[in-house]
Amino acid sequence: MHKYGGTICDMLGIDYPLIQGGMAWVSNASLAAAVSMAGGLGVIAAGNAPPEWVAEQIRKVREKTDKPFGVNVMLLSPYVEDVARIVTEERVPIVITGAGNPSSYVRTWKEAGCIVAPVVASRALAMMMQRMGADFLIAEGCEAGGHIGELTTMVLVPDIVRSVGIPVVAAGGIFDADTVAAAFCLGAKGVQVGTRFILAEECTAHEEYKNRIIKAKDIDSKVTGRITGHPVRVLRSPLVRVMARVEYEENAVEKLEELGVGSLQNAVLYGDKDNGSFMAGQCACMLDRVQTAAEIIRELFDEERLKSICNQVFCGRLLEG
């Protein structure tokens, strides 16, 4: 049993109950390997990337470390069938899914020995995923960056914890020891952290992307594309202003989808200030420096800080003000 969240650590073979968020084009082999070597679960994000890229990233992670890692499979990807096959053939230790229902793949993955963890944003979906055979769930609140649901982490996590009998990992708005402690107080057995890892030294995202997160103010987080049914949280930019205007025009869905094509790649790979979609969670306004992945994880699970928070809670000091 590990001293930090034994259920998830024992299940995944990691030292900290931490999953690195699967951020398309950001979460590559460099970042995933660094997080896994530091004791968390590093994750490669397949996103809309071609299957050849995903296979290459899996190979690169295994060249760097023998620690457990995962692949985030985006079910809306045009390459999802090929990516699903690759993670099966490669027997990826942990498969995380998002943006859809993975029911047609779960049995095959589990037969290959993969642990399966869907990202969910509602109680109904969480219960469905449990019936389908998921090993654990990642409950992601709307504070998160990228594609989001409607409920906040504060409401979503305890609702799902009370509704299922498998471990729940909290995601959305988690960036330091205080928010890690809050997630455990809500009943989570672990946390998923995305935005903060964009500022990891090992993250290969463009410097412009990192600088935008460091400079972000609390009002710079915007949600685009609600009319499409797939809202996305991003940082304020010229592209976001155009999207906000288009959302009220005729044929808005088609126009927004056209504007979004390649926009994340433009941000991550090229730092395109005008045409880039700089996805980030609301916590971006609380982040101010680049660190190694190992330093980030040590701060998230700072033992003295976590003990201090627990003492305040259990001694009633929070109630005393």
C-alpha positions in Angstrom: 0.0 0.0 0.0 1.4 3.4 -1.0 1.1 6.3 1.4 -0.5 8.4 -1.3 -3.9 7.1 -2.5 -3.1 3.4 -2.4 -6.0 2.3 -4.5 -4.9 4.1 -7.7 -1.2 3.7 -7.0 -1.5 0.0 -6.5 -3.7 -0.4 -9.6 -1.5 1.5 -11.9 1.9 0.7 -10.4 2.8 4.4 -9.7 4.2 6.3 -6.7 1.7 9.2 -6.7 -2.0 9.1 -7.4 -1.5 11.5 -10.3 -2.4 11.2 -13.9 -1.0 13.7 -16.4 -3.8 15.1 -18.6 -4.0 14.0 -22.2 -3.6 17.2 -24.1 -3.6 16.8 -27.9 -0.2 17.7 -29.4 1.1 18.7 -25.9 1.1 15.3 -24.2 3.8 13.6 -26.3 6.5 11.1 -25.4 8.8 13.7 -23.9 6.2 14.9 -21.3 4.7 11.4 -20.7 8.0 9.8 -20.0 9.1 12.6 -17.6 5.9 12.3 -15.6 6.1 8.5 -15.4 9.8 8.6 -14.4 8.8 11.1 -11.6 6.3 8.7 -10.1 3.0 9.8 -11.8 1.3 8.3 -14.8 2.5 9.9 -18.0 0.0 10.0 -20.8 0.3 10.3 -24.6 -2.6 12.1 -26.1 -3.7 10.6 -29.4 -6.1 13.5 -30.2 -6.6 13.8 -33.9 -3.0 12.7 -34.7 -2.4 10.0 -37.3 -1.9 6.5 -36.0 1.8 6.5 -37.1 2.5 9.4 -34.8 0.8 7.6 -31.9 2.8 4.4 -32.5 6.0 6.5 -32.6 5.3 8.2 -29.3 4.6 4.8 -27.6 7.9 3.5 -28.9 9.7 6.7 -27.7 8.2 6.4 -24.2 9.4 2.8 -23.9 12.9 3.8 -25.0 13.0 6.4 -22.2 11.5 4.4 -19.3 10.0 1.1 -18.3 7.5 2.8 -16.0 3.8 2.5 -16.6 2.2 5.0 -19.0 -1.1 5.6 -20.7 -2.6 6.7 -24.0 -5.6 9.0 -24.2 -7.8 7.9 -27.1 -10.0 10.7 -28.4 -13.1 8.9 -29.7 -14.1 11.7 -32.1 -10.8 11.3 -34.0 -11.1 10.2 -37.6 -8.3 7.8 -36.8 -9.9 6.2 -33.8 -10.2 2.7 -35.2 -6.5 2.6 -36.1 -5.5 4.1 -32.7 -7.6 1.6 -30.8 -5.9 -1.2 -32.7 -2.5 0.2 -32.0 -3.0 0.5 -28.2 -4.3 -3.1 -28.3 -1.3 -4.4 -30.3 1.2 -2.5 -28.2 -0.6 -3.6 -25.0 -0.5 -0.1 -23.6 -0.8 -0.4 -19.8 -3.6 2.2 -19.3 -6.1 3.4 -21.9 -7.9 6.6 -21.1 -10.8 7.7 -23.3 -12.6 10.9 -24.0 -15.2 12.6 -26.2 -17.5 9.6 -26.6 -18.6 6.1 -25.6 -15.7 3.5 -25.8 -18.0 0.5 -25.4 -17.1 -1.0 -28.7 -13.4 -1.2 -27.7 -13.3 -1.9 -24.0 -13.6 -5.7 -24.2 -10.7 -5.9 -26.7 -8.5 -3.6 -24.6 -9.2 -5.5 -21.4 -8.5 -8.9 -23.1 -5.1 -7.4 -24.1 -4.5 -6.6 -20.4 -5.1 -2.9 -20.6 -6.6 -0.9 -17.7 -9.4 1.2 -19.0 -10.4 4.6 -17.6 -13.0 6.8 -19.4 -13.2 10.6 -18.8 -16.7 11.4 -17.7 -18.6 14.6 -17.2 -22.0 13.3 -15.9 -23.4 10.8 -13.5 -25.3 8.9 -16.2 -22.2 8.4 -18.3 -20.2 7.4 -15.2 -22.7 4.7 -14.3 -22.8 3.5 -17.9 -19.0 3.2 -18.0 -19.0 1.2 -14.8 -21.5 -1.3 -16.2 -19.3 -1.5 -19.3 -16.3 -2.7 -17.3 -14.2 0.5 -16.7 -11.5 0.0 -14.1 -11.7 3.5 -12.8 -13.2 6.9 -13.9 -11.8 10.4 -14.4 -14.5 12.9 -13.4 -13.5 16.1 -15.2 -15.2 19.4 -14.2 -15.7 22.4 -16.5 -12.7 24.3 -15.0 -10.5 22.1 -17.1 -8.9 23.1 -20.4 -9.9 21.8 -23.8 -13.2 19.9 -24.3 -15.5 20.3 -21.2 -18.8 19.4 -19.8 -21.2 21.6 -17.8 -20.6 20.7 -14.1 -17.9 22.0 -11.9 -15.4 19.7 -10.2 -16.9 20.6 -6.8 -20.3 19.1 -7.8 -19.3 16.5 -10.3 -16.7 14.5 -8.3 -18.8 13.8 -5.2 -21.9 13.1 -7.3 -20.0 10.4 -9.3 -18.2 9.1 -6.2 -21.6 8.4 -4.6 -23.0 6.9 -7.7 -20.4 4.2 -8.6 -18.4 1.5 -6.9 -15.1 1.9 -8.7 -12.3 4.5 -8.0 -12.8 8.1 -9.2 -10.0 10.4 -10.2 -10.8 14.2 -10.0 -9.8 16.5 -12.8 -10.4 20.2 -13.6 -8.9 23.1 -11.6 -6.3 21.0 -9.8 -2.8 22.6 -9.8 -1.3 22.6 -6.2 -1.3 20.7 -2.9 -4.4 22.6 -1.7 -6.5 21.6 -4.7 -5.1 18.0 -4.5 -6.3 17.9 -0.9 -9.7 19.3 -1.9 -10.1 16.5 -4.5 -9.5 13.9 -1.8 -12.0 15.6 0.5 -14.5 15.2 -2.3 -14.0 11.5 -2.3 -11.5 11.2 -5.2 -8.8 8.5 -5.1 -6.4 10.4 -7.3 -6.1 13.5 -9.5 -5.5 14.4 -13.1 -3.5 17.5 -13.9 -3.2 19.0 -17.3 -2.6 22.7 -17.6 0.2 22.9 -15.1 2.2 20.3 -17.0 2.2 22.6 -20.1 4.8 24.5 -18.0 7.0 21.5 -17.5 10.5 21.8 -18.9 10.0 18.5 -20.6 6.9 19.8 -22.4 7.7 20.6 -26.0 4.8 23.1 -26.5 5.9 26.4 -28.1 7.3 29.1 -25.8 4.4 31.4 -26.8 1.9 28.8 -25.4 3.8 28.6 -22.1 4.1 32.4 -21.9 0.4 32.9 -22.4 -0.3 30.6 -19.5 2.2 32.4 -17.3 0.7 35.8 -18.2 -3.0 34.6 -18.0 -5.4 36.6 -15.8 -8.4 35.2 -14.1 -10.7 36.6 -16.9 -8.7 35.3 -19.8 -10.3 31.8 -19.8 -13.1 31.6 -22.3 -15.4 28.8 -23.6 -16.0 28.5 -27.3 -18.2 26.4 -29.5 -21.1 25.7 -27.1 -23.5 25.7 -30.1 -21.6 22.8 -31.6 -22.3 20.6 -28.5 -18.6 20.2 -27.9 -17.5 23.3 -26.0 -13.8 24.0 -25.5 -12.1 26.1 -22.8 -9.3 28.3 -24.2 -7.3 31.4 -23.4 -8.4 34.7 -24.9 -6.9 35.4 -28.4 -7.8 36.9 -31.7 -9.1 33.5 -32.9 -11.4 33.3 -29.8 -12.8 36.8 -30.5 -13.7 35.7 -34.0 -15.3 32.5 -32.7 -17.3 34.4 -30.2 -18.7 36.6 -33.0 -19.4 33.7 -35.4 -21.3 31.7 -32.8 -24.3 34.1 -33.3 -24.2 34.0 -37.1 -26.0 31.9 -39.6 -24.4 28.5 -40.2 -22.4 29.0 -37.0 -21.6 25.3 -36.4 -20.0 24.9 -39.9 -18.1 28.2 -39.5 -16.8 27.3 -36.0 -15.6 23.8 -37.1 -13.8 25.4 -40.1 -12.1 27.9 -37.8 -11.1 25.2 -35.4 -9.3 23.0 -37.9 -5.6 22.9 -37.1 -5.9 25.7 -34.5 -4.6 23.7 -31.6 -1.6 22.5 -33.7 -1.0 26.1 -34.7 -0.8 27.0 -31.0 1.2 24.1 -29.7 3.7 23.6 -32.5 4.0 27.1 -33.9 2.8 29.5 -31.2 0.6 31.2 -33.8 -0.8 34.2 -32.0 -3.6 34.9 -34.5 -4.8 31.5 -35.6 -3.8 29.4 -32.6 -6.2 27.8 -30.1 -4.4 28.0 -26.7 -6.4 25.5 -24.7 -5.9 25.8 -20.9 -7.9 25.4 -17.7 -9.1 28.2 -15.4 -6.1 27.6 -13.1 -3.8 29.1 -15.7 -4.1 32.4 -13.9 -2.5 30.8 -10.8 0.6 29.5 -12.6 3.7 31.6 -13.0 6.8 29.5 -13.7 8.3 26.7 -15.7 9.6 23.7 -13.7 10.6 20.1 -14.3 7.8 17.5 -14.2 9.4 16.0 -11.0 9.3 19.4 -9.3 5.7 19.9 -10.2 4.7 16.5 -8.8 6.7 17.1 -5.6 4.8 20.4 -5.1 1.4 18.8 -5.8 2.1 16.2 -3.1 4.0 18.3 -0.7 3.8 16.2 2.4 4.0 19.1 4.9 1.4 21.1 3.1 -1.0 18.2 2.9 -0.5 17.4 6.6 -1.2 21.1 7.4 -4.4 21.1 5.4 -5.6 17.8 7.1 -4.8 19.2 10.5 -6.8 22.3 9.8 -9.8 20.3 8.7 -9.8 17.7 11.4 -9.0 20.1 14.2 -11.9 22.4 13.2 -9.7 25.4 12.4 -11.4 26.0 9.1 -14.7 26.3 10.9 -13.1 28.8 13.3 -12.0 31.0 10.4 
